[in-house]
Amino acid sequence: MSEKRFTKPVKIRLDKVHVIGSTREAVDFLMSVHWPGERGARHHEARDTCLKALDGVRSAAEARHAFVEAAREAGVLLEE
């Protein structure tokens, strides 16, 4: 698995502000016990897309987009 960097980091707020700059970091947060609320459809899509990006099947841009949507769904995305 190869870590894919995002062209632009994603900022989320859980216990504090976190700056997510790669698919590996996104997967870590998506699978964390700290992810808030129920894990909805966008969360599952983001997890799958990020894992596929790590395997080289999907792009970092696709993974970032899916992660942003999951963070938005969970109410933790810090919009820019």
C-alpha positions, 0 to 999 in steps of 0.5 A, a space after each residue: 500500500 502506497 500513501 497518496 498525498 492530497 493536493 490540498 489538506 482537509 481540515 476536520 474538527 473532532 476533539 481538536 482541529 486535525 489536518 488530513 493530508 493523505 489517504 493513509 491519514 484519512 483511513 486512520 480517522 475514518 476507522 478511528 473510534 473517535 469518528 463521531 456519530 453513526 457511520 453512514 453511507 458516505 463514511 463507508 464510501 470514503 473508507 472503501 475509496 481511500 483503501 482502494 487509493 492506497 492499493 492504487 485502484 483509485 486516485 488521491 483526488 477521488 479519495 479526498 473527495 469521498 473523505 470530504 463528503 464523509 466529514 461533511 455528513 458527520 458534521 466535522 468538516 471545517 469548510 474553507 
